[in-house]
């Protein structure tokens, strides 16, 4: 069955770099795209960016200067790196499978990982 | 960015109908398809897809959930509301980058 699992440090120092890994199973990264979505406590989710099935990437313009998404298809993993972290980057970070019934837009998030809580604090 | 506006909370009685609205700052339809999707999130859990493309029920979702609307006005209806439906509901658009979510509507028991 389709599964996604995020992993990474729970605590990051301000100004440091966050590195997260999303390990997927039950589908191929060369057939489906994967997004990163974060959610501050008590607030709505925020789409951060996407790794397309063909290796291309798309980023939220608000984060683009700090964010990098990459993958290792042999390990079924998608990576997120975001630098210059501040306290308002604190929240739960999810990876999602992106799906479109027609193979092209519109895309939506049909499977989500359980999320990893990241706290930015000294 | 496309802004999605939801009411913060809605109080409803069990077995009654709940209607949750989402208004967008721009049209999120394209060639007759709505790029609007709905998710349910319970405390401590990840969001769960309920409705995609405005009105299509996701796999395994009970038929008491339905979605409607077009353009800039969309509605999620739960009829009848069951105890298990107490959660926060988010709308999300995928018409334009960046994909954006509403702030959520918390469904509460009256």
Contacts between the chains, C-beta under 8 A, distances in Angstrom:
chain1	res1	chain2	res2	distance
A	35	B	99	7.8
A	43	B	103	6.8
A	43	B	104	7.9
A	44	B	90	5.9
A	44	B	101	4.5
A	44	B	102	6.0
A	44	B	103	4.4
A	44	B	104	5.1
A	45	B	47	6.5
A	45	B	90	6.6
A	45	B	92	7.6
A	45	B	101	4.7
A	46	B	101	7.0
A	47	B	98	5.5
A	47	B	99	4.0
A	47	B	100	6.9
A	47	B	101	7.4
A	58	B	97	6.3
A	60	B	97	7.4
A	60	B	98	4.0
A	61	B	97	7.4
A	61	B	98	6.3
A	62	B	98	6.9
A	94	B	46	5.9
A	94	B	47	7.8
A	101	B	52	7.4
A	101	B	53	7.3
A	101	B	56	7.7
A	105	B	30	7.5
A	105	B	35	7.0
A	105	B	94	6.8
A	106	B	30	7.8
A	106	B	33	6.4
A	106	B	34	7.8
A	106	B	35	4.1
A	106	B	37	7.7
A	106	B	52	7.7
A	106	B	53	6.1
A	106	B	94	4.6
A	106	B	95	7.1
A	107	B	94	5.2
A	108	B	37	4.3
A	108	B	49	6.4
A	108	B	52	4.7
A	108	B	53	7.7
A	108	B	92	7.3
A	108	B	94	6.1
A	109	B	37	7.7
A	109	B	39	7.5
A	109	B	47	7.4
A	109	B	49	6.4
A	109	B	92	7.6
A	110	B	49	5.2
A	110	B	52	7.7
A	110	B	58	7.0
A	112	B	46	4.0
A	112	B	47	5.9
A	112	B	48	7.3
A	113	B	46	6.7
A	114	B	46	5.9
A	115	B	46	5.4
